[in-house]
Amino acid sequence: MPFLTSVKSVAARIVPRRRRKVLENHNGAAGQKVPADFLPPLRPVDLPRILPEHRSALVDHGWTKVTFHEPLDELHRSSQALFRASKEFFDLPSAQKEAYKTQAGSEEGWSHVEGEKEFISLRRLGNTPPELKEAAQAYWAEAGNYLDELLGRVAESLGLPAAALDAYSKPCAELGLDKTATMLRLFRYDCSGENQTKTVAEGMPPLYGTMDPIACASWSLLRPANHLYLAHRDLGLLSLVIGDIPGLEVWNGHEKFWFPIERTFDSPAGCVMAGRQLEKLTNMRYPGGGHRVRSYGDAEARVPGASTNSQGYRYSIVFVLRAHSPVPVNTDELTTSITGQFQAPLKGVTAHELYKEIHASVFNINIGVEERNRQKQKLAEMKTQAVSPTLN
């Protein structure tokens, strides 16, 4: 399925579906209603490395294609060097990789999820293996600058100065001695021994009924009524994903299907996705991009321009741009006629406190299956308790 087909299939319905609806509050009371007005369209801006025909997907779905400027795109070239270094690291004996485990679990260092994947999360030079250090630093600089620029353009599309949002990202511009909120994750997914597809990084889309009702109401302001599924979304501002073979699938919430975006690439490309922090800082004008990773078995084909020899694995580079922890958050300063009044305003909190709030509301897809299922069960119980008063 061509990438553009998925984008154009919903284009005709974009404007009508942004009408803001009058909503009752989550207790069913007649008060606390949202005015039935229209939000102005986003301001037209050029998004770096995103073709004009692909820009609307970032607003409508929270993800879009990143097209590299061949043949001298430093972002692409540095990613290929990092793929080669990544393979060298993952080929090390497990005992050597164990040395990079940390108490932070999946948030920093090396991790292994049996039957699914192994990965390493880099957040500072001190815990970066020598096999990765040079390539990781070079790629971080390119990806960090790219997403910082993109975040500034997002701000401008909302009628804000670029600094209103990139103030959250600029302190994380390089991989240095100090630990940052931003991270670089390198994955090796297990795709061996499969003649059929399987999910190697889940993205289960929960129904509205299992979600925080206030969050549901906020989402409904800008999303269509039948947008019932919200797949796994990253927790930060923006994520840049580059794979060596297709596997990433993104969630089309308008038509409710998984779109195999990497299978549509006919030249070197990546995918950028909005995260939950960006949702909150833009009053849902940029929704988080739902996604999962699949192994296609014998049907897999290489992503154009990839330099690794997969041999039963899918290698992936994920640069996760998160808001710098100590930066204060004040949504009054982010409010424009385009964002509308924030449904969940934030003031007097730091970016770290915002991250902790988001983190507590989701389960971790990068831990073992048993612990993951325990987290899912606990969250389901908490959300059932939160929703149950509305059913009395």
Buried (B, 14 or more C-beta within 10 A) or exposed (E): EEBBEBBEEBBEEBEEBBEBEEBEBBEEEEEEEBEEEEBBEBEEBEBBBBBEBBBBBBBBBBBBBBBBEEEEBBBBBBBBBBBBBBBEBBEBEEEEBEEBBBEEBBBBBBBBBEEBBBBBBBBBBEBBBEBBBEBBBBBBBBBBBBBBBBBBBBBBBBBBEBEBBBBBBBBBBBBEEEBBBBBBBBBBBBBEEBEEBBBBBBBBBBEBEBBBBEBBBBBBBBBBEEBBBBBBBBBBBBBBBBBBBBBBBBBBBBEEEBBBBBBBBEEBBBBBBBBBBBBBBBBBBBBBBBBBBBBBBEEBEBBEBBBBEBEEBBBBBBBBBBBBBEBEBEBEEBBBEBBBEBBEBBEEBBBBBBBEEBEEBBBBBBBBEEEBEEBBEEBEEBBEEBBEEEEE
